[in-house]
Amino acid sequence: MRILCVLLSLISAPAFAAPLDQARAAKVVFIGEIHDNPAHHATQAKWVAALKPRALVFEMLTPEMAKAASSVPFTDAAALAEATHWAESGWPEFAFYAPIFSAASGAKLYGAA
């Protein structure tokens, strides 16, 4: 099984294309970021949109939160934030993560917290 790990904080913007091409060939892709960096989250959303994964794992979600999130449209940020009780989660504001959820429409969500 081919696995690719990417730390967005270590890649300059012009270099994104090469690892994205490698990610398309991998069975599993781990994308790490700095949690309070909105640029990293925006890039994650672009990658998710480009890769169209069948499943997506969020370290920020418990399994219960992932199940609750799966019951609302991934494009409805307010409903997702409410369903997951994001405001009480201790993670940075949901606006950072909403584009990633939106890009994952159709993917199965898993919580790894």
VMD Tcl script that builds the backbone (N, CA, C; Angstrom):
set m [mol new atoms 339]
animate dup $m
set s [atomselect $m all]
$s set {name element resname resid chain x y z} {
  {N N MET 1 A 0.851 -1.166 0.000}
  {CA C MET 1 A 0.000 0.000 0.000}
  {C C MET 1 A 0.898 1.231 0.000}
  {N N ARG 2 A 0.623 2.150 -0.888}
  {CA C ARG 2 A 1.401 3.377 -0.979}
  {C C ARG 2 A 0.776 4.444 -0.087}
  {N N ILE 3 A 1.586 5.029 0.808}
  {CA C ILE 3 A 1.134 6.054 1.739}
  {C C ILE 3 A 1.994 7.290 1.530}
  {N N LEU 4 A 1.369 8.462 1.548}
  {CA C LEU 4 A 2.089 9.724 1.414}
  {C C LEU 4 A 1.740 10.604 2.595}
  {N N CYS 5 A 2.756 11.160 3.246}
  {CA C CYS 5 A 2.547 12.110 4.341}
  {C C CYS 5 A 3.040 13.473 3.892}
  {N N VAL 6 A 2.225 14.495 4.103}
  {CA C VAL 6 A 2.563 15.848 3.679}
  {C C VAL 6 A 2.391 16.786 4.863}
  {N N LEU 7 A 3.416 17.565 5.157}
  {CA C LEU 7 A 3.304 18.622 6.155}
  {C C LEU 7 A 3.255 19.937 5.408}
  {N N LEU 8 A 2.120 20.595 5.420}
  {CA C LEU 8 A 1.944 21.801 4.633}
  {C C LEU 8 A 2.888 22.906 5.043}
  {N N SER 9 A 3.303 22.935 6.291}
  {CA C SER 9 A 4.201 23.993 6.752}
  {C C SER 9 A 5.596 23.869 6.146}
  {N N LEU 10 A 5.908 22.726 5.543}
  {CA C LEU 10 A 7.233 22.515 4.970}
  {C C LEU 10 A 7.272 22.665 3.455}
  {N N ILE 11 A 6.136 22.971 2.841}
  {CA C ILE 11 A 6.065 23.052 1.383}
  {C C ILE 11 A 5.776 24.490 0.981}
  {N N SER 12 A 6.562 25.015 0.072}
  {CA C SER 12 A 6.276 26.354 -0.440}
  {C C SER 12 A 5.161 26.254 -1.476}
  {N N ALA 13 A 4.423 27.328 -1.664}
  {CA C ALA 13 A 3.265 27.318 -2.566}
  {C C ALA 13 A 3.587 26.782 -3.967}
  {N N PRO 14 A 4.682 27.175 -4.621}
  {CA C PRO 14 A 4.949 26.652 -5.969}
  {C C PRO 14 A 5.230 25.154 -6.000}
  {N N ALA 15 A 5.554 24.562 -4.858}
  {CA C ALA 15 A 5.920 23.148 -4.832}
  {C C ALA 15 A 4.736 22.224 -4.574}
  {N N PHE 16 A 3.511 22.756 -4.456}
  {CA C PHE 16 A 2.358 21.922 -4.127}
  {C C PHE 16 A 2.038 20.890 -5.203}
  {N N ALA 17 A 2.268 21.178 -6.448}
  {CA C ALA 17 A 1.859 20.291 -7.539}
  {C C ALA 17 A 2.525 18.927 -7.460}
  {N N ALA 18 A 3.809 18.871 -7.146}
  {CA C ALA 18 A 4.517 17.587 -7.121}
  {C C ALA 18 A 3.936 16.637 -6.079}
  {N N PRO 19 A 3.785 17.056 -4.812}
  {CA C PRO 19 A 3.207 16.105 -3.860}
  {C C PRO 19 A 1.745 15.778 -4.155}
  {N N LEU 20 A 1.009 16.703 -4.743}
  {CA C LEU 20 A -0.379 16.404 -5.091}
  {C C LEU 20 A -0.424 15.316 -6.153}
  {N N ASP 21 A 0.471 15.363 -7.108}
  {CA C ASP 21 A 0.541 14.287 -8.102}
  {C C ASP 21 A 0.878 12.950 -7.437}
  {N N GLN 22 A 1.785 12.971 -6.468}
  {CA C GLN 22 A 2.126 11.749 -5.740}
  {C C GLN 22 A 0.938 11.267 -4.915}
  {N N ALA 23 A 0.192 12.196 -4.351}
  {CA C ALA 23 A -0.968 11.837 -3.530}
  {C C ALA 23 A -2.023 11.119 -4.356}
  {N N ARG 24 A -2.186 11.507 -5.591}
  {CA C ARG 24 A -3.178 10.855 -6.455}
  {C C ARG 24 A -2.863 9.374 -6.650}
  {N N ALA 25 A -1.585 9.016 -6.539}
  {CA C ALA 25 A -1.175 7.620 -6.725}
  {C C ALA 25 A -1.186 6.827 -5.421}
  {N N ALA 26 A -1.370 7.503 -4.294}
  {CA C ALA 26 A -1.326 6.833 -2.991}
  {C C ALA 26 A -2.703 6.316 -2.586}
  {N N LYS 27 A -2.722 5.264 -1.796}
  {CA C LYS 27 A -3.976 4.729 -1.241}
  {C C LYS 27 A -4.406 5.535 -0.023}
  {N N VAL 28 A -3.432 6.015 0.760}
  {CA C VAL 28 A -3.691 6.784 1.976}
  {C C VAL 28 A -2.821 8.028 1.946}
  {N N VAL 29 A -3.415 9.167 2.263}
  {CA C VAL 29 A -2.681 10.434 2.303}
  {C C VAL 29 A -2.925 11.085 3.656}
  {N N PHE 30 A -1.851 11.403 4.355}
  {CA C PHE 30 A -1.928 12.151 5.609}
  {C C PHE 30 A -1.491 13.569 5.301}
  {N N ILE 31 A -2.308 14.546 5.677}
  {CA C ILE 31 A -1.953 15.947 5.447}
  {C C ILE 31 A -1.911 16.636 6.803}
  {N N GLY 32 A -0.732 17.062 7.199}
  {CA C GLY 32 A -0.563 17.749 8.474}
  {C C GLY 32 A -0.535 19.255 8.262}
  {N N GLU 33 A -0.946 19.982 9.282}
  {CA C GLU 33 A -0.966 21.435 9.194}
  {C C GLU 33 A -0.740 22.033 10.565}
  {N N ILE 34 A -0.523 23.320 10.591}
  {CA C ILE 34 A -0.512 24.054 11.857}
  {C C ILE 34 A -1.956 24.477 12.077}
  {N N HIS 35 A -2.521 24.076 13.207}
  {CA C HIS 35 A -3.963 24.196 13.439}
  {C C HIS 35 A -4.524 25.604 13.332}
  {N N ASP 36 A -3.763 26.617 13.698}
  {CA C ASP 36 A -4.308 27.971 13.647}
  {C C ASP 36 A -3.842 28.745 12.417}
  {N N ASN 37 A -3.421 28.020 11.380}
  {CA C ASN 37 A -2.967 28.658 10.149}
  {C C ASN 37 A -4.033 28.497 9.067}
  {N N PRO 38 A -4.797 29.561 8.789}
  {CA C PRO 38 A -5.874 29.441 7.800}
  {C C PRO 38 A -5.382 29.082 6.394}
  {N N ALA 39 A -4.176 29.464 6.043}
  {CA C ALA 39 A -3.648 29.123 4.715}
  {C C ALA 39 A -3.469 27.616 4.581}
  {N N HIS 40 A -3.052 26.957 5.650}
  {CA C HIS 40 A -2.903 25.499 5.604}
  {C C HIS 40 A -4.256 24.816 5.404}
  {N N HIS 41 A -5.276 25.311 6.075}
  {CA C HIS 41 A -6.611 24.728 5.934}
  {C C HIS 41 A -7.160 24.954 4.527}
  {N N ALA 42 A -6.906 26.117 3.975}
  {CA C ALA 42 A -7.347 26.390 2.599}
  {C C ALA 42 A -6.673 25.426 1.627}
  {N N THR 43 A -5.398 25.147 1.859}
  {CA C THR 43 A -4.685 24.202 0.998}
  {C C THR 43 A -5.225 22.791 1.195}
  {N N GLN 44 A -5.527 22.415 2.423}
  {CA C GLN 44 A -6.124 21.096 2.662}
  {C C GLN 44 A -7.429 20.964 1.887}
  {N N ALA 45 A -8.240 22.012 1.899}
  {CA C ALA 45 A -9.514 21.970 1.165}
  {C C ALA 45 A -9.264 21.775 -0.329}
  {N N LYS 46 A -8.260 22.438 -0.864}
  {CA C LYS 46 A -7.930 22.274 -2.290}
  {C C LYS 46 A -7.500 20.835 -2.579}
  {N N TRP 47 A -6.714 20.271 -1.684}
  {CA C TRP 47 A -6.259 18.893 -1.870}
  {C C TRP 47 A -7.434 17.929 -1.799}
  {N N VAL 48 A -8.292 18.117 -0.822}
  {CA C VAL 48 A -9.459 17.234 -0.689}
  {C C VAL 48 A -10.325 17.339 -1.940}
  {N N ALA 49 A -10.533 18.544 -2.431}
  {CA C ALA 49 A -11.325 18.719 -3.650}
  {C C ALA 49 A -10.660 18.021 -4.834}
  {N N ALA 50 A -9.352 18.115 -4.929}
  {CA C ALA 50 A -8.626 17.505 -6.050}
  {C C ALA 50 A -8.578 15.981 -5.940}
  {N N LEU 51 A -8.444 15.469 -4.714}
  {CA C LEU 51 A -8.309 14.021 -4.524}
  {C C LEU 51 A -9.641 13.281 -4.478}
  {N N LYS 52 A -10.710 13.984 -4.120}
  {CA C LYS 52 A -12.038 13.372 -4.018}
  {C C LYS 52 A -11.975 12.044 -3.243}
  {N N PRO 53 A -11.547 12.103 -1.985}
  {CA C PRO 53 A -11.401 10.853 -1.222}
  {C C PRO 53 A -12.734 10.193 -0.914}
  {N N ARG 54 A -12.695 8.882 -0.775}
  {CA C ARG 54 A -13.902 8.139 -0.371}
  {C C ARG 54 A -14.131 8.266 1.119}
  {N N ALA 55 A -13.055 8.540 1.871}
  {CA C ALA 55 A -13.152 8.692 3.321}
  {C C ALA 55 A -12.188 9.780 3.768}
  {N N LEU 56 A -12.546 10.432 4.863}
  {CA C LEU 56 A -11.724 11.500 5.414}
  {C C LEU 56 A -11.725 11.368 6.929}
  {N N VAL 57 A -10.536 11.405 7.523}
  {CA C VAL 57 A -10.391 11.282 8.970}
  {C C VAL 57 A -9.940 12.633 9.518}
  {N N PHE 58 A -10.669 13.114 10.515}
  {CA C PHE 58 A -10.300 14.355 11.197}
  {C C PHE 58 A -9.834 14.015 12.602}
  {N N GLU 59 A -8.649 14.476 12.966}
  {CA C GLU 59 A -8.192 14.269 14.339}
  {C C GLU 59 A -9.001 15.110 15.317}
  {N N MET 60 A -9.671 16.131 14.821}
  {CA C MET 60 A -10.442 17.031 15.683}
  {C C MET 60 A -11.789 16.452 16.092}
  {N N LEU 61 A -12.231 15.441 15.388}
  {CA C LEU 61 A -13.548 14.869 15.649}
  {C C LEU 61 A -13.454 13.580 16.440}
  {N N THR 62 A -14.343 13.422 17.390}
  {CA C THR 62 A -14.526 12.124 18.020}
  {C C THR 62 A -15.381 11.297 17.061}
  {N N PRO 63 A -15.461 10.001 17.245}
  {CA C PRO 63 A -16.362 9.213 16.394}
  {C C PRO 63 A -17.807 9.723 16.465}
  {N N GLU 64 A -18.232 10.169 17.639}
  {CA C GLU 64 A -19.597 10.682 17.793}
  {C C GLU 64 A -19.792 11.979 17.007}
  {N N MET 65 A -18.777 12.847 17.035}
  {CA C MET 65 A -18.850 14.103 16.280}
  {C C MET 65 A -18.907 13.823 14.778}
  {N N ALA 66 A -18.114 12.853 14.320}
  {CA C ALA 66 A -18.107 12.503 12.891}
  {C C ALA 66 A -19.476 11.978 12.472}
  {N N LYS 67 A -20.080 11.167 13.327}
  {CA C LYS 67 A -21.416 10.645 13.016}
  {C C LYS 67 A -22.426 11.788 12.940}
  {N N ALA 68 A -22.351 12.722 13.882}
  {CA C ALA 68 A -23.266 13.872 13.872}
  {C C ALA 68 A -23.040 14.735 12.634}
  {N N ALA 69 A -21.786 14.940 12.261}
  {CA C ALA 69 A -21.475 15.743 11.072}
  {C C ALA 69 A -21.999 15.082 9.811}
  {N N SER 70 A -21.981 13.760 9.787}
  {CA C SER 70 A -22.441 13.024 8.605}
  {C C SER 70 A -23.947 13.145 8.384}
  {N N SER 71 A -24.651 13.632 9.394}
  {CA C SER 71 A -26.113 13.747 9.272}
  {C C SER 71 A -26.566 15.079 8.692}
  {N N VAL 72 A -25.624 15.974 8.381}
  {CA C VAL 72 A -25.983 17.277 7.788}
  {C C VAL 72 A -25.157 17.480 6.516}
  {N N PRO 73 A -25.614 18.357 5.636}
  {CA C PRO 73 A -24.832 18.599 4.412}
  {C C PRO 73 A -23.446 19.176 4.748}
  {N N PHE 74 A -22.425 18.654 4.123}
  {CA C PHE 74 A -21.060 19.120 4.378}
  {C C PHE 74 A -20.855 20.565 3.926}
  {N N THR 75 A -21.741 21.072 3.110}
  {CA C THR 75 A -21.628 22.445 2.629}
  {C C THR 75 A -22.307 23.443 3.559}
  {N N ASP 76 A -22.959 22.978 4.604}
  {CA C ASP 76 A -23.662 23.851 5.551}
  {C C ASP 76 A -22.807 24.023 6.804}
  {N N ALA 77 A -21.936 25.032 6.785}
  {CA C ALA 77 A -20.982 25.241 7.870}
  {C C ALA 77 A -21.675 25.435 9.212}
  {N N ALA 78 A -22.732 26.210 9.239}
  {CA C ALA 78 A -23.426 26.459 10.506}
  {C C ALA 78 A -24.002 25.169 11.074}
  {N N ALA 79 A -24.612 24.357 10.227}
  {CA C ALA 79 A -25.191 23.091 10.690}
  {C C ALA 79 A -24.101 22.132 11.167}
  {N N LEU 80 A -22.970 22.100 10.473}
  {CA C LEU 80 A -21.861 21.238 10.892}
  {C C LEU 80 A -21.301 21.677 12.242}
  {N N ALA 81 A -21.103 22.969 12.397}
  {CA C ALA 81 A -20.569 23.479 13.659}
  {C C ALA 81 A -21.522 23.165 14.808}
  {N N GLU 82 A -22.806 23.304 14.551}
  {CA C GLU 82 A -23.799 23.005 15.587}
  {C C GLU 82 A -23.859 21.505 15.875}
  {N N ALA 83 A -23.896 20.687 14.836}
  {CA C ALA 83 A -24.028 19.238 15.014}
  {C C ALA 83 A -22.842 18.657 15.783}
  {N N THR 84 A -21.658 19.219 15.573}
  {CA C THR 84 A -20.453 18.704 16.222}
  {C C THR 84 A -20.141 19.405 17.548}
  {N N HIS 85 A -20.925 20.411 17.881}
  {CA C HIS 85 A -20.651 21.222 19.086}
  {C C HIS 85 A -19.226 21.768 19.033}
  {N N TRP 86 A -18.851 22.236 17.846}
  {CA C TRP 86 A -17.487 22.685 17.588}
  {C C TRP 86 A -17.048 23.774 18.565}
  {N N ALA 87 A -17.924 24.692 18.907}
  {CA C ALA 87 A -17.557 25.798 19.788}
  {C C ALA 87 A -17.026 25.310 21.128}
  {N N GLU 88 A -17.454 24.123 21.556}
  {CA C GLU 88 A -16.995 23.567 22.829}
  {C C GLU 88 A -15.790 22.635 22.657}
  {N N SER 89 A -15.335 22.442 21.427}
  {CA C SER 89 A -14.304 21.434 21.166}
  {C C SER 89 A -12.892 21.863 21.558}
  {N N GLY 90 A -12.645 23.156 21.625}
  {CA C GLY 90 A -11.300 23.628 21.932}
  {C C GLY 90 A -10.412 23.814 20.716}
  {N N TRP 91 A -10.911 23.469 19.528}
  {CA C TRP 91 A -10.139 23.654 18.296}
  {C C TRP 91 A -10.338 25.069 17.782}
  {N N PRO 92 A -9.433 25.548 16.894}
  {CA C PRO 92 A -9.624 26.883 16.315}
  {C C PRO 92 A -10.994 26.997 15.639}
  {N N GLU 93 A -11.369 28.199 15.329}
  {CA C GLU 93 A -12.711 28.465 14.801}
  {C C GLU 93 A -13.074 27.562 13.623}
  {N N PHE 94 A -14.344 27.210 13.566}
  {CA C PHE 94 A -14.818 26.267 12.554}
  {C C PHE 94 A -14.627 26.800 11.133}
  {N N ALA 95 A -14.595 28.105 10.974}
  {CA C ALA 95 A -14.414 28.688 9.641}
  {C C ALA 95 A -13.141 28.178 8.963}
  {N N PHE 96 A -12.122 27.822 9.749}
  {CA C PHE 96 A -10.887 27.261 9.175}
  {C C PHE 96 A -11.160 25.904 8.536}
  {N N TYR 97 A -12.032 25.128 9.139}
  {CA C TYR 97 A -12.266 23.739 8.738}
  {C C TYR 97 A -13.426 23.575 7.756}
  {N N ALA 98 A -14.354 24.516 7.737}
  {CA C ALA 98 A -15.553 24.407 6.897}
  {C C ALA 98 A -15.230 24.120 5.429}
  {N N PRO 99 A -14.239 24.787 4.818}
  {CA C PRO 99 A -13.944 24.482 3.410}
  {C C PRO 99 A -13.477 23.045 3.184}
  {N N ILE 100 A -12.840 22.451 4.175}
  {CA C ILE 100 A -12.384 21.063 4.045}
  {C C ILE 100 A -13.596 20.135 4.035}
  {N N PHE 101 A -14.533 20.367 4.960}
  {CA C PHE 101 A -15.761 19.579 4.974}
  {C C PHE 101 A -16.501 19.726 3.646}
  {N N SER 102 A -16.631 20.960 3.193}
  {CA C SER 102 A -17.350 21.221 1.941}
  {C C SER 102 A -16.704 20.472 0.774}
  {N N ALA 103 A -15.393 20.481 0.726}
  {CA C ALA 103 A -14.665 19.796 -0.353}
  {C C ALA 103 A -14.810 18.286 -0.266}
  {N N ALA 104 A -15.155 17.780 0.931}
  {CA C ALA 104 A -15.259 16.332 1.147}
  {C C ALA 104 A -16.648 15.798 0.891}
  {N N SER 105 A -17.512 16.580 0.327}
  {CA C SER 105 A -18.888 16.143 0.107}
  {C C SER 105 A -18.904 14.775 -0.569}
  {N N GLY 106 A -19.622 13.857 0.045}
  {CA C GLY 106 A -19.711 12.494 -0.481}
  {C C GLY 106 A -18.750 11.526 0.185}
  {N N ALA 107 A -17.770 12.039 0.933}
  {CA C ALA 107 A -16.819 11.165 1.621}
  {C C ALA 107 A -17.389 10.688 2.955}
  {N N LYS 108 A -16.981 9.528 3.383}
  {CA C LYS 108 A -17.337 9.016 4.711}
  {C C LYS 108 A -16.418 9.703 5.717}
  {N N LEU 109 A -16.988 10.216 6.791}
  {CA C LEU 109 A -16.205 10.895 7.822}
  {C C LEU 109 A -15.885 9.956 8.970}
  {N N TYR 110 A -14.667 10.087 9.486}
  {CA C TYR 110 A -14.254 9.354 10.658}
  {C C TYR 110 A -13.624 10.333 11.646}
  {N N GLY 111 A -13.859 10.097 12.911}
  {CA C GLY 111 A -13.237 10.903 13.954}
  {C C GLY 111 A -12.131 10.126 14.615}
  {N N ALA 112 A -10.970 10.746 14.742}
  {CA C ALA 112 A -9.816 10.069 15.324}
  {C C ALA 112 A -9.445 10.605 16.707}
  {N N ALA 113 A -10.235 11.534 17.225}
  {CA C ALA 113 A -9.903 12.104 18.541}
  {C C ALA 113 A -10.111 11.069 19.618}
}
mol reanalyze $m
mol bondsrecalc $m
mol representation Tube
mol addrep $m
